[in-house]
Amino acid sequence: MKSKKKIRQADNAVAYLLMAPWLVGFIGMWLIPAIISIYYSFTDFNLLNDPKIIGFANYARAFTQDETFVQALKVTFLYVLILVPLRLAFALFVAMLLNKKHKGLGLYRTLYYVPSIIGGSIAVSVVWKQIFGNKGVVMTLLSVFGIHQATSFLGNPKTALSVIILMGVWQFGSSMLIFLSALKQIPYTLYESAMVDGAKPSYTFFRITLPMLTPTIFFNLILQIINGFRVFTESYVITDGGPLDSTLSYVLYLYRRAFTYFDMGYSCALAWILVAIIAVFTVIIFKTQKNWVYYESEEG
């Protein structure tokens, strides 16, 4: 009995030892900063003076006094609302194309995934800015076809956000690979049975492929919504939130409040408002999954 207890204790010690690097990182790089951030969100703190407790004043200020906060929230919601469906639809479309057998398939998969690796980087954002700028490729091509515009797509408040969204859709590689992996797990016998019954491709897609992919769609949807609300680099580098705050993302505004105005207490409150928004969306999606997500194990 004692030997089993010692073996169990030794196993636990080894497990904690292996977990130690992650635990140290989690506590030091996430848990402690999160607790400090919560504290600062209830204070008036600008890095120069000692923090002063002001209760929920920062949260009340965001919803009742800060028009820029409302604008950043609108831009971010619009970005997520348009980006997520487009990215997932395009990722699924490409995954279905790559799920077929043809030469050079491995190369195509790699090429389609590259934008997701480099798409959010500063360098690519700068290139994207040059492409859609006043003297960029897009404006040059439009002039060749006789279409002359006074301002570029990035300089027009009505079209600037579309460029940011387009760049986000371009980064579909990770979702595509997840969809591709899920497509390969669908039993081919289902398609064979459908073909024997004379089912058309559209029928098999909506009756077999989509239902079988709903767990993967659910997973991708959660990830993409979280990533969408956290958009920063594209908005910061390409347009810096302009023109007229038409591309001012929530995280960019949070960044400005913290590192331009040194309003640290308020920026911490903005950060936790964002956490609450993401949590609400996540809970809603989890609560509704029973109505549209199909799990094969639950059949019968």
C-alpha positions in Angstrom: 0.0 0.0 0.0 2.8 2.4 0.9 4.7 1.5 -2.3 1.6 2.5 -4.4 1.3 5.7 -2.5 5.0 6.5 -3.0 4.7 5.7 -6.7 1.6 8.0 -7.0 3.5 10.8 -5.2 6.5 10.4 -7.4 4.2 10.5 -10.5 2.6 13.7 -9.2 6.0 15.2 -8.5 7.1 14.5 -12.1 3.9 15.9 -13.5 4.3 19.1 -11.5 7.9 19.3 -12.5 7.0 19.0 -16.2 4.2 21.6 -15.8 6.5 24.0 -13.9 7.6 26.0 -17.0 4.0 26.5 -18.1 2.8 27.3 -14.5 5.6 29.9 -14.1 4.7 31.5 -17.4 1.0 31.4 -16.7 1.3 33.0 -13.2 4.0 35.5 -14.1 2.9 36.5 -17.6 -0.9 36.2 -17.4 -2.4 35.8 -13.9 -0.5 38.4 -12.0 -0.7 41.0 -14.8 -4.4 40.3 -15.1 -5.0 40.9 -11.4 -3.0 44.1 -11.5 -4.9 45.2 -14.6 -8.3 44.6 -12.8 -7.0 46.7 -9.9 -5.9 49.6 -12.2 -9.2 49.5 -14.0 -10.8 50.9 -10.8 -8.2 53.7 -10.4 -7.2 57.0 -11.9 -3.6 56.1 -12.9 -1.3 57.8 -15.5 2.1 56.2 -14.7 3.3 59.5 -13.2 1.2 59.6 -10.1 0.1 57.0 -7.6 -3.1 55.2 -8.6 -6.2 56.6 -6.9 -9.2 54.4 -6.4 -12.3 55.8 -8.2 -14.6 52.8 -8.3 -16.5 52.1 -11.5 -15.9 55.6 -12.8 -13.8 54.4 -15.7 -16.5 52.0 -16.8 -19.2 54.6 -16.5 -17.0 57.0 -18.5 -16.7 54.6 -21.4 -20.4 54.1 -21.9 -21.7 57.6 -21.0 -18.9 60.1 -21.9 -16.6 58.7 -24.5 -17.9 59.0 -28.1 -14.6 57.6 -29.5 -15.1 54.4 -27.5 -18.5 54.0 -29.1 -17.0 54.6 -32.5 -14.2 52.1 -31.9 -16.8 49.6 -30.7 -19.0 50.1 -33.9 -16.0 49.7 -36.2 -14.8 46.5 -34.4 -18.3 45.0 -34.4 -18.7 45.7 -38.1 -15.3 44.3 -38.8 -16.1 41.0 -37.0 -19.6 40.8 -38.5 -18.3 41.0 -42.1 -14.9 39.3 -41.7 -15.8 36.1 -39.8 -18.4 34.8 -42.3 -16.3 35.7 -45.3 -13.1 34.2 -43.9 -14.8 31.0 -42.9 -16.7 30.7 -46.2 -13.6 31.3 -48.3 -11.6 28.9 -46.1 -14.2 26.2 -46.5 -14.3 26.8 -50.3 -10.6 26.4 -50.7 -10.4 23.4 -48.4 -13.0 21.6 -50.5 -10.9 22.4 -53.6 -7.8 21.1 -52.0 -9.6 18.0 -50.7 -9.6 16.6 -54.3 -6.8 14.6 -55.7 -4.5 16.4 -58.2 -0.9 17.1 -58.8 1.1 19.5 -56.6 -1.5 19.3 -53.8 1.1 19.7 -51.1 2.5 22.8 -52.7 -0.9 24.4 -53.1 -1.7 23.7 -49.4 1.6 25.4 -48.4 1.0 28.4 -50.6 -2.5 28.9 -49.3 -1.3 28.8 -45.7 1.6 31.3 -46.2 -0.7 34.4 -45.8 -1.8 33.2 -42.4 1.8 32.9 -41.3 2.9 36.4 -42.5 -0.4 38.1 -42.9 -0.6 39.9 -39.6 3.0 41.1 -39.6 4.1 44.7 -39.8 5.9 44.2 -43.1 2.9 42.8 -44.9 0.7 45.5 -43.5 3.1 48.1 -45.0 3.0 46.3 -48.3 -0.9 46.2 -48.2 -0.8 50.0 -47.5 1.3 50.6 -50.5 -0.9 48.4 -52.7 -4.1 50.4 -51.9 -2.4 53.8 -51.4 -2.7 56.8 -53.7 0.2 55.6 -55.9 -0.3 51.9 -55.4 -1.0 49.1 -57.7 -4.8 49.3 -57.4 -5.0 53.0 -58.2 -2.7 52.5 -61.1 -4.7 49.7 -62.6 -7.9 51.7 -62.2 -6.4 54.6 -64.1 -5.3 52.3 -66.9 -8.9 51.3 -67.4 -10.0 54.9 -67.3 -11.3 55.0 -63.8 -9.9 58.0 -62.0 -10.5 58.6 -58.3 -9.6 61.6 -56.3 -8.7 59.6 -53.2 -7.5 56.0 -52.7 -9.5 53.3 -51.0 -7.6 53.9 -47.8 -8.3 57.7 -48.0 -12.1 57.2 -48.3 -13.9 56.7 -45.0 -16.5 54.6 -46.9 -14.0 52.1 -48.3 -11.0 52.1 -45.9 -12.5 49.5 -43.6 -13.1 47.2 -46.6 -9.4 47.1 -47.3 -8.7 46.0 -43.7 -11.4 43.4 -44.0 -10.0 42.2 -47.3 -6.6 41.7 -45.7 -8.3 39.7 -42.9 -10.1 37.4 -45.3 -6.7 36.9 -47.1 -5.5 35.3 -43.9 -7.7 32.3 -44.2 -5.0 29.6 -44.1 -5.3 28.3 -40.5 -9.1 27.9 -40.8 -8.6 26.3 -44.2 -6.3 23.6 -42.8 -8.7 22.9 -40.0 -11.5 22.5 -42.5 -9.4 20.3 -44.7 -8.5 18.0 -41.8 -12.2 17.7 -40.9 -13.2 17.0 -44.5 -10.9 14.0 -44.6 -12.6 12.6 -41.5 -16.0 12.4 -43.2 -16.7 8.8 -44.2 -16.7 8.4 -47.9 -19.5 5.8 -47.6 -21.9 8.6 -47.0 -21.1 10.1 -50.3 -21.3 6.7 -52.0 -24.8 6.1 -50.6 -25.9 9.5 -51.8 -24.5 8.9 -55.3 -26.3 5.6 -55.5 -29.6 7.4 -54.7 -28.8 10.0 -57.4 -28.2 12.9 -55.1 -26.8 16.1 -56.7 -23.6 17.8 -55.4 -25.6 20.6 -53.9 -27.7 18.1 -51.9 -24.6 16.2 -50.6 -23.0 19.5 -49.6 -26.0 20.7 -47.6 -27.1 17.3 -46.3 -23.8 15.6 -45.6 -20.7 17.9 -45.8 -22.1 20.9 -43.8 -23.8 18.8 -41.0 -20.6 16.8 -40.5 -18.5 20.0 -40.5 -20.6 21.8 -37.9 -18.3 20.9 -34.9 -15.3 22.3 -37.0 -17.3 25.4 -38.0 -18.2 25.9 -34.3 -14.5 25.7 -33.3 -13.4 28.0 -36.1 -16.2 30.4 -35.4 -15.1 30.8 -31.8 -11.4 31.3 -32.8 -12.2 33.8 -35.5 -14.6 35.9 -33.4 -11.9 36.2 -30.7 -9.2 37.1 -33.3 -11.6 39.6 -35.0 -12.2 41.5 -31.8 -8.4 41.6 -31.2 -7.5 43.2 -34.5 -4.8 45.8 -34.1 -1.8 45.6 -36.4 -3.7 46.1 -39.7 -5.6 49.1 -38.4 -2.5 50.6 -36.7 -0.1 50.2 -39.6 -2.3 50.7 -42.7 -4.6 53.5 -41.7 -3.7 54.4 -38.0 -7.5 54.4 -37.4 -8.3 56.9 -40.1 -9.7 58.5 -42.0 -12.1 60.0 -39.6 -11.8 57.0 -37.2 -13.5 54.8 -39.8 -11.0 52.0 -39.2 -10.3 52.7 -35.5 -10.4 49.3 -34.0 -11.1 48.7 -30.3 -7.6 47.5 -29.4 -6.0 50.4 -31.3 -8.1 52.8 -29.3 -7.2 51.0 -26.1 -3.5 51.3 -27.1 -3.8 55.0 -27.7 -5.4 55.6 -24.3 -2.6 53.7 -22.7 0.6 54.7 -24.6 -0.4 58.0 -26.2 -2.4 59.6 -23.4 -1.0 57.5 -20.5 -4.5 57.0 -19.2 -3.6 53.6 -17.8 -6.6 53.2 -15.5 -9.1 53.9 -18.3 -7.2 51.6 -20.7 -7.4 48.7 -18.3 -11.1 49.3 -17.9 -11.4 49.2 -21.7 -9.4 45.9 -21.8 -11.8 44.3 -19.4 -14.8 45.5 -21.2 -13.4 43.8 -24.3 -12.9 40.6 -22.3 -16.5 40.8 -21.2 -17.7 41.3 -24.8 -15.8 38.3 -26.1 -17.0 36.2 -23.1 -20.6 37.1 -23.9 -20.3 36.2 -27.5 -18.6 32.9 -26.6 -21.3 32.0 -24.1 -24.0 32.7 -26.6 -22.4 30.5 -29.3 -21.9 27.7 -26.8 -25.5 28.0 -25.6 -26.8 27.9 -29.2 -24.6 25.0 -30.4 -27.3 22.4 -29.6 -29.5 23.9 -32.2 -27.0 23.7 -35.1 -24.0 21.6 -34.2 -24.2 17.9 -35.1 -22.0 15.4 -33.1 -22.0 11.9 -34.5 -21.6 10.4 -31.0 -25.0 11.9 -30.1 -26.9 10.2 -32.9 -29.8 8.1 -31.7 
